[in-house]
Amino acid sequence: MSLRQLPSVDVLLQQPHTRRLTEAYGRELTLDALRSALQGARDAVRAGQPVPSAEVLLESAQRNLAEWTSPSLVPVINATGVILHTNLGRAPLSASALRAMQQVAQGYATLEYDLPSGQRGTRTAHAERLLTRITGAEAALVVNNNAGAVLLALTALAKGREVIIARSQLVEVGGGFRIPDVMRQSGARLVEVGTSNRTHPADFEEALGARTAMMLRAHHSNFRLVGFTSEPTLAEMAGIAAAHQVPVVDDLGSGALLDTAAFGLGHEPMVQESLAAGAALVMFSGDKLLGGPQAGILVGHEALMARLRKHPLARALRADKLCLAALEATLLHYARGEALQALPVWQMIAAPLSTLRVRAERWATEIGRGQAIESRSTVGGGSLPEETLPTWALALSLPKPQTVLARLRQASLPIIARVEEERVLLDPRTVLPDQDDLLLRLLAEALAASDASPTGKAS
Ligand SMILES: *Cc1c(COP(=O)(O)O)cnc(C)c1O
């Protein structure tokens, strides 16, 4: 009986308020939302609930519409102190990389077009020109990400043949990327040599044979080999490989072009060093220490690159125009010798401790609680595991720190912070300097909401 008292979709559509919904969200979506609200009401009525008014149904439809249309990929403020936070999108781009993306996105571009001749061009030529200039490599190729670059290199150069790698380098990088699995996927046969802790040049010598396609070195990425350990250097590997006329391929991971050791960190292996040591092919990510967009970059010998370019996987893994525009602009900073100043990632790495302290202390003063304390930031992104940079952070002692973190995540521009020793910590190193005032306003609002909640007042 009572189900019949529910208004029909047509009746709801004629409500004055529905018109505002159709204007904001379109007719199709609004109809879906009304039907969904009615279905919910039918279920509730069957379960013994009273019949809702048309007004209540419209409110429910409006909630549906708001939920369905709110984007889930949204910007956040990274106050974690992890510079290359993979879950938060790794490297923020430079101002000119952003401009370059916008310019090619809003109209047409010379993506695969050679202006002087008016003929078809190649899409990766743009960034490759700069990559060879900056690294001194003979050739370069850009694909969608470094995992793709590794898969492409193994497939195109080693399918059905053997790849020799040290046991200590059979790593899982994260996000399910495991070197042995990628090897299997490529159709190359994995020949692991040495032991978990020690591998010697002779181990490679012994494994080399007619079926060897390459010797592979993989960066340990997120773990560190310590204690009684050894691995051949890249130069040693290259020497052995050259004698057998096979290439040494180096999965460098983060691919630094500047020296991290200049900033109180350990030395992250650099692209130029791998090439100088004799690697025939070096692969790295565009959005780790390079400080650019997500990309997989390969540099090295032209003869190998020519085989990679022709492989069907290269087409499947190709980078889009937005990526290539941002990458070219990012590389230009290196070519001009201004990478340290222009790239947010390197600005964060190089941020002076005194500046971080001033910011953290200002945050404490403006918020009127908590204090600036000494803490540690990390580089992240699989580079420099266990290495930290000294920083100053705002520490807030609050009754339920996890609840405060959740409140910060609900801010209109969500703030991602961390809890250490029962305190909420906000590290200015990864907060873009022009976000300071916004962060303070959102933080004050979140803390006021926390105070008002029954979980208790902050100390
Ligand atoms: C990060 C990393 C990868 C994967 O690179 P993506 O660009 O994330 O696909 C591969 N190898 C190593 C050693 C890495 O550190």
The ligand as an SDF file (V2000), in Angstrom:
LIG
                    3D

 15 15  0  0  0  0  0  0  0  0999 V2000
   60.8630    3.2370   -9.8970 C   0  0  0  0  0  0  0  0  0  0  0  0
   61.6360    2.1620  -10.5480 C   0  0  0  0  0  0  0  0  0  0  0  0
   61.1160    1.4770  -11.6560 C   0  0  0  0  0  0  0  0  0  0  0  0
   59.7460    1.7690  -12.1910 C   0  0  0  0  0  0  0  0  0  0  0  0
   59.6680    3.0350  -12.7390 O   0  0  0  0  0  0  0  0  0  0  0  0
   58.2260    3.7060  -13.0650 P   0  0  0  0  0  0  0  0  0  0  0  0
   58.5860    4.9590  -13.7800 O   0  0  0  0  0  0  0  0  0  0  0  0
   57.5600    3.9030  -11.7680 O   0  0  0  0  0  0  0  0  0  0  0  0
   57.4940    2.7460  -13.9370 O   0  0  0  0  0  0  0  0  0  0  0  0
   61.8840    0.5040  -12.2390 C   0  0  0  0  0  0  0  0  0  0  0  0
   63.1020    0.1890  -11.7630 N   0  0  0  0  0  0  0  0  0  0  0  0
   63.6370    0.8270  -10.6820 C   0  0  0  0  0  0  0  0  0  0  0  0
   64.9940    0.4200  -10.1930 C   0  0  0  0  0  0  0  0  0  0  0  0
   62.9290    1.8340  -10.0380 C   0  0  0  0  0  0  0  0  0  0  0  0
   63.4470    2.4430   -8.9660 O   0  0  0  0  0  0  0  0  0  0  0  0
  1  2  1  0
  2  3  1  0
  2 14  2  0
  3  4  1  0
  3 10  2  0
  4  5  1  0
  5  6  1  0
  6  7  2  0
  6  8  1  0
  6  9  1  0
 10 11  1  0
 11 12  2  0
 12 13  1  0
 12 14  1  0
 14 15  1  0
M  END
$$$$
